[in-house]
Amino acid sequence: MPLVVIQPSYGNAAARRHWKDTLDSLVDFRTHQRADLLTSAQRRQLDEFHPGGTARFWGATQVQDAKMDRLRPGDVVLFTGKKHIRGIGEIGALFRNASFANSMWSEDPVKGSWHNVYSLLSFTSSEIPYEEVWALPGFNAGDNFMGLRILDSEKAETILQGLGIETQAEIADASALQEPAARALRTHTAIVDGEALHTPTTRYVLAERELVVNRTEALLLQEYAKSLGIEQPQRLRTPAGITDLHVPRPDGSEVVEAKRASTRRFVREALAQLLDYAPHTPEPATLLTALFPTRPADQDLALLHRYGIDCVYRTHPSTFERTPADQEVRVGMTPFWQQGDHPA
């Protein structure tokens, strides 16, 4: 799994100038005079990740040397400022070069050059308020993410899942794991466990693209929670992943899974995730709800109802309709939802 870095980057005038020059704009590293400032190894690395000869860049001063030494291509950077995640990117090339850094950014008067240079293989602007991060399990309300910070593995996984960030490294790794099985099936040979063949180098062979950040589900959940009068939505970290919404009830708890579309694929995903989360809630799950932006097809509603799962969908701004499962079916399914983690 990639490391996730919190990178303050918009809090003062100098940072905003840097943002404008090397995040909003692509930097020419091949034909501009700064090309002569690169070592041959640095040039090869940049050419590998950015064959077009331009890239977005960011940097860190020498006080961050030890942290920067931990980073690798494919790690995720959350660029923060003014109480928002303002951009999300994946690291491409990394190297130290004060002269190259100084060709893009003026030195910090106290900390010196931004000599820890990294390019961004993918980047997308965002406007995600800190409140969405604070609502995730393990994060604290009021944390303004001061200073460069590398999240521990649990928090990294939580924030990638919770904010709907789909990384290139993850896609490349998945392809690498599938290929041995596909090759064996084509050639009628034994299938070797993909994990045994997987090496970290697979994530380095990546092409530039825009990072995918799925925001529809987050916006849908915000509107739905507000319609219920929930000011601070609660999410849970479970062994099966991060729930979208957890609502305590007098008889137990409700687990809500939101999806960005109402097609059969997303209905089936919601069904699987709800059944996976249900046994791990602190209070027994007594209501499972799949949340969609529009009404699913009748056959897909029937699929949810077969497992005792309610469907809620948006009908108008801030207005939602619930299509409940049959009460007898729900009562019959509840022991299966709760099986595993709750005492009898």
Number of C-alpha atoms within 10 A of each C-alpha: 12 20 19 24 23 19 23 22 24 20 13 11 9 15 15 14 16 20 19 12 17 19 22 15 14 14 17 16 22 17 10 10 10 16 15 14 16 18 13 10 10 16 17 14 16 25 17 17 23 21 14 13 18 18 25 24 25 24 26 21 20 17 12 16 13 9 14 22 11 10 18 19 24 27 22 29 23 21 22 27 23 14 17 19 24 19 19 24 27 29 23 27 25 22 19 20 18 20 16 21 24 15 13 17 22 14 17 11 7 7 11 15 21 25 23 22 19 25 25 26 26 23 22 16 16 16 13 17 15 19 16 19 20 16 17 24 19 14 15 12 13 10 12 15 14 12 12 17 16 19 14 12 13 11 18 18 17 21 21 16 16 24 17 16 17 14 21 24 23 14 12 17 19 15 12 18 18 13 13 19 17 12 13 13 12 9 9 9 10 11 12 11 12 15 12 8 11 15 12 10 9 15 21 18 12 19 14 17 13 15 19 16 16 15 15 16 21 19 13 20 21 18 18 23 18 14 14 11 10 13 10 13 18 16 18 21 18 16 10 14 16 20 24 23 20 18 16 16 13 6 11 14 19 19 23 25 24 27 22 17 17 21 15 15 11 18 24 16 14 24 19 12 17 24 19 15 24 28 23 22 20 14 17 23 27 21 24 29 24 26 30 27 20 17 20 20 13 8 10 19 20 15 16 22 20 15 20 24 28 21 25 22 21 18 13 10 9 14 12 19 14 14 15 18 22 15 11 9 14 21 14 13 16 20 14 13 24 21 14 12 14 13 7 6
